[in-house]
Amino acid sequence: MKPRVLVVDDDSSLAEMLGIVLRSEGFDPAFVPDGSRALAAFREVKPDVVLLDLMLPGSSGIDVCRAIRAESGTPIIMLTAKSDTVDVVLGLESGADDYVVKPFKPKELTARIRARLRRYDDAGGETLTIGPPESPVSIDVPAHQVARDGSQVSLTPLEFDLLVALARKPRQVFTREVLLEQVWGYRHAADTRLVNVHVQRLRSKVERDPERPEVVLTVRGVGYKAGPP
Amino acid sequence: MAPPRRSPLARSVGDVGKVLSTGLDALRNALGAGISRLSTTWRRSLQFRVAATTVVVTGAIVLLIGLFLIDQISNGVLKAKRGAAVGQATAGLDPARSHFSGVAPGDLTGIRQAVDQLISDPTATGNNAGLFTISVRSPDSAVDNELGTGPTIPEDLRATVKRGVLALRYAPITEADRSGAVPGLIVGEPIATRAGSFELYYLFPLTAEQKIIGLVQQTVLVAGIALVVLVGAITVLVTRQVVRPVRVAAQTAERLAGGDLAQRIPVAGEDDLALLGESFNDMANSLQHQIERLEQLSRLQQRFTSDVSHELRTPLTTVRMAAEVLYSQRDTLVPDLARSTELLTNELDRFENLLADLLEISRYDAGAAVLESERVDLVGIVERAVKASELLAARYGIELRTNLPPEPVSVEVDARRVERILRNLIGNALDHAEGQPVEVSLGSDEHAVAVSVRDHGVGLRPGEAALVFNRFWRGDPSRSRLTGGTGLGLAISLEDARLHQGWLQAWGERGRGANFRLTLPREAGGNLESSPLPLAPAEVGA
């Protein structure tokens, strides 16, 4: 079955062109032209990936992003004309997994979509444990479930991947570039904003006190590592 | 009448001066340590300076006036005493002579008795010239020896009197029945009697006068010190009134300069300082207004930039994707259409880059560029930039050499911007390398890091090193652009470097190639003084 992609964009030409490209690359696109109808379309289409234009009439892309994220972990890729840090970080903080800056090449876009669809599926019955011994975080990889202190922690697939990547090698320090490659599928990219924002989002869910992390630790000047199991 | 010698009181004033000057020496030594602190205060505090100057000037004036007063009063007192003394001596001649009326010349015993009577005559001592004692001496040494048991009379006074002249001397008076000498005035006059010539001396002790003058000195000293202290205090108070508002104004100006545009000086009253405060506040208002207007403009510009960005980029994305679809199918098109598709795609690349660079530079122009500093490894950044340029280098057949330290170099920079600078520099070097190798070196010291990109290509003509960072500047207009650079790359790089408070400099010589050096402070916000790498290569002709 072809992966379903929901395109939320008000520019009909661009939407149509996206449709041509996506179909030729083996995706099944659906379209919604404005933000106010985006959530309804999302529930109806049940896409595998959402392509979301940040500047939309009706409700803004940021609001749509938050609304979708509130009820689903479906990967969201922002289409943005602004590469300024403020805009990008705002989009990422509202729940987007990744972003593509206009004008992008078709290959760039499909690579981003595929990276979001690619999942860790090589693990067999693996359970990982990280964090402080008195309050560990346990990760059931095949079930895509994370628990701490006996209660389930709801993570998006991206956050889950990020946590698993760190937890698989608990003593290793990951640079942001390595994480970008392993989790986002980037090569030779230095956009550390993606990593920083998602580490913060992840911490806000798994840490007891996100200001003093115990599970995802910052290694100053290098990157991140998992807290001791 | 012989002129009186310098009065002992004036001498004692001189002694006071000497004591005072040695005291000042001691004071200066004691202050030796604090002198630099004082001079600092002197330079920094207007209040201290005004107060100190006033105190010193007032002190000098009070000292002069005091000395003058003391001198005048001493002279006045002594002059009156002298007049009275001379009067007394003149008036005493006849009564004195009468004592000698029955004494024959050479009758030593008679003379002795007459003198004793004269000295103890109560009418001859004590009147308006004050208390005095009388001493009689004789020029005749035999007679004088008979008489010579009275108070000591200075020899020079006696010599004058012997010559038959009335004379005065200030001299210490020593009396047999008293211990120690007191300052005194001695009036000597010759007296001719039937018993022969004698010297008649009136000795006036100046104890009372000395007391008066001492009192005057004390009073003047106390009054002078009080006056100086008072004037000093008044000056401090008065200057405080002026200096305090000025200090408030200075602090307010500092806060304004620090960016707190809402700072104002509290204004009270209608005097000159209130006027200063009002003018200052007016200036601050107008400044704030201007800055807010500029900020508004800057926001508008940013908004415009961002809107243009979105409006241009969305259709460009569509065009871009359409071109890519055509390009991927170019094998199925007739040759002219296929070539057109290629040109379309390539030029779209250039158009995109130009648009991106224009937007970036307009962000700088609007002051909207923000530094996102993080602690990162510079070696990694350089390696990434080199790796990104390897494809281009391979296309030109240019060797890209690196000279990097083996260990990480930790710096606090905006990695995205630094990598962009390096990519621009490497791209620029490859463009002008003419097939010669390009070297990328990294150097670091305690305060700074530097990356230099050296090519051995065409180089730069004299004066061009300053022009290469200009927007759309071309070294040689006839040269075609191989990389399709936008002409804004180095200008943006320079802005990126400046945003880091770093340096981006160029060196070049015709035929010897060029060197571009980026120097950045290790810590964000640090100051650069020198670069760990040289700008011009040391090896001449290498």
Interface residues (C-beta under 8 A of the other chain):
Chain A: D11 S13 L14 M17 L18 I20 V21 S24 M55 L79 A81 K82 D84 T85 V86 K102 P103 F104 K105 P106 K107 T175 E177 H188 A190 D191 T192 R193 R220 G221 V222
Chain B: S306 S309 H310 R313 T314 P315 L316 T317 T318 V319 R320 M321 A322 E324 V325 E352 R363 A368 V370 E372 E374 R375 V376 D377 G380 I381 R384 K387 A388 S410 A415 R416 E419
